[in-house]
Every structure is written in structure tokens, then in C-alpha cells.
Amino acid sequence: MNKARILIVEDEYLVARDVSHMVLELGYEVTGIASTAEAAINAVHETRPDLVLLDIVLKGSVDGISVAELIKQESGTPVIFLTAHADEMTLSRAKITDPLGYLLKPFEMRELKTAVDLAFYKARKEREAPREIFDVLSGLPDRAHFIDLAAKAIFLAERRNTAIAILGFSITPSLPVDAVSAAESPAVDAVIAERLTKTLRKSDTVSRVKRGIFMILLPDLEHDRHAWDAARRILKILQEPSTVDGRLIPLRIASSIVVSTRDGRDPETLLQKAMDAMAVAAPDGKG
């Protein structure tokens, strides 16, 4: 059986040496030791490791979290973070990259073994049973996939000094509940999904996060006003009544806008803020 191959990214020489010895004693192969973000990216390309042990704090302007995001986008190689920094802000940034584990320094060999074994187990399970990432009714990205896409868009926006926006739309038939059949309500969602898909730019993403709730990701915005312009354009289109099986069904719409430069850079937080803002806009479902 081939040994699993592990890359170590650590800018403290003594720590890197100790971790390397532990990895070898556990029976794995060390593909290399990198001490900078650039060296880490190059090493991933050249050695194709099965796992990266990645220090969050690296010397230079690019930290380990940014390196992990690049690795995720370019190769999908699993990552375990090594860190002495467990504050809430650091962990909030780190979780966006979906690491397979964390190890708080200093750690012992048994802790390393547990983290690595668990990481390989999770990676294997994900390969064997890939997650459904699209909503069954609409064919649009589901909530989890939308959050992944938003995380990537936020990362790229920060590098380009731009912003992302999330537009939220709560769309329900503007008729008494007993006047809308069980078949018509999801059919309205299908009509709206098609309408939104045809309206957006190719770079935008629309997601149906649950019945009647749609989220739109606008990436790489140079100014906040572009989000408001898009929202007005989309609202105008959505305000057109939907026709289901020849029956005209007027719509009730609540909307919200959150922007990364104003409301934060954690995608789950942004999505929740968009949901909360819609609830405020239409607390009784009539706004």
C-alpha cells in the first residue's frame, strides 16, 4: 500500500522539524516543508500531496487561510490548520475554507494522529458519497452550495479590492392560503427560478434556499450602488404576476440587500442578515 503523502507548511523551523518527525513516525511520507505562502502553493502544484498541514500565521502579507482558499480552488487538496490562535475571528475566517481539522499548537503525536486519521476518513467519505448541491425543484444551487460560492467570491473580491452583494427575495402568492393549491405554490417557485436565471449576468448566482426564498450572489462589484441597481431591475421583473396552468397568481415580495464591505465577510453571516432583513421588511408577510 502506498503511503499517504503530507505537505507541511510552517514558518518556524523547529516546529516544522518536529511535525515532520511525527508525520514520519506515524508512517506517512513528507512531500516537503514550505515556510511561505508562495512556497506552499508551488509545493502543492509540484508534489501533489494527499493532505496539507498548514499553519495559519505565516510570514509575509498572505496568511495560511488565504493559502487554504487557493488550494481549495485550484486542487481541492484537504487541509488541516495548525495554529496557536484560536480566537473567534480567526476561526470564523478559517471555517470558510472548509478545513478537515484544526490542531492547536503545541500538540502531541496522538493528537496529530487523530486529526490526520479523521481527515483522511472524512475525505474518503466525501469521495464515496458526494453531496447533492442543487435544489431538486428548481435545479438551482442549494443553500450549502450557495455559501461555498459566496465564500469564494468574497475571497476573490478581497484580493481585487471589490465587493460582493447578496440580494434576498421572499416571494409568495398574494392570495389567501386556501386559494392556492398544493401544486401551485411550488410551481410558482419554478416559474420564479426560471425568470431569475434568465435575468442575471453569467457571473451571478441565484439559489433557492427554501420554499419561496431566493438568494442572489452578485460578485466583484466595484461600488455598492451596483447592487441597488440590480435589485431594482430584478424587483421590476419579479413584480409581474406569475401564470400557473393558465391561472394568474399575483406575487407578494419582500427583499433585502447585504454587501460584504458593509455587513461582513463571513458568507453564513451575510446570508442570515439577508434573511433577517427580509423578515423585518415583511413581518406579517405582506410587505
Helices and strands as residue ranges (DSSP letters): E 5-9, H 13-25, E 29-34, H 37-47, E 51-55, H 64-74, E 79-83, H 88-95, E 101-104, H 109-128, H 143-160, E 163-173, G 177-179, H 184-199, E 205-210, E 213-221, H 225-238, E 242-244, E 247-249, E 251-259, H 260-263, H 267-281
